[in-house]
């Protein structure tokens, strides 16, 4: 169950990253780091 939840989070994370790249958001790196920290906590 945990791995499935982690997989869903990763898929969501990649989708968000792709959306940010398409929008040319220069803050994508900072957003990614904060998201990873949120997952790790």
Backbone torsions as a table, in degrees:
resi	resn	phi	psi	omega
1	UNK	NA	-40.4	179.6
2	UNK	-63.6	-42.2	-178.3
3	UNK	-66.0	-36.8	178.6
4	UNK	-65.5	-41.3	178.6
5	UNK	-64.2	-40.6	179.2
6	UNK	-65.0	-40.2	178.9
7	UNK	-62.9	-43.0	178.5
8	UNK	-63.1	-40.0	178.6
9	UNK	-64.1	-41.0	179.0
10	UNK	-65.1	-42.5	179.6
11	UNK	-63.3	-41.7	178.4
12	UNK	-64.6	-42.3	-179.7
13	UNK	-60.9	-45.0	179.7
14	UNK	-65.0	-38.9	179.0
15	UNK	-64.2	-42.2	178.7
16	UNK	-64.5	-42.9	179.0
17	UNK	-61.0	-45.1	-179.2
18	UNK	-62.2	-40.1	179.0
19	UNK	-64.3	-41.5	179.1
20	UNK	-64.6	-40.8	179.9
21	UNK	-64.3	-41.3	179.5
22	UNK	-64.0	-31.4	-179.7
23	UNK	-88.6	1.7	179.9
24	UNK	55.5	44.5	179.8
25	UNK	-81.7	117.1	-177.9
26	UNK	-74.8	-8.9	-178.6
27	UNK	-95.8	11.2	-175.3
28	UNK	-60.0	-36.4	-179.0
29	UNK	-65.0	-45.5	179.6
30	UNK	-64.2	-38.8	179.1
31	UNK	-65.3	-41.7	-179.7
32	UNK	-62.7	-43.9	-179.1
33	UNK	-62.0	-44.8	-179.6
34	UNK	-65.2	-35.3	179.5
35	UNK	-68.4	-41.9	178.4
36	UNK	-63.7	-40.7	178.5
37	UNK	-63.6	-37.7	179.0
38	UNK	-64.1	-40.5	179.2
39	UNK	-68.9	-37.1	-175.1
40	UNK	-73.8	-27.3	-176.4
41	UNK	-70.9	NA	NA
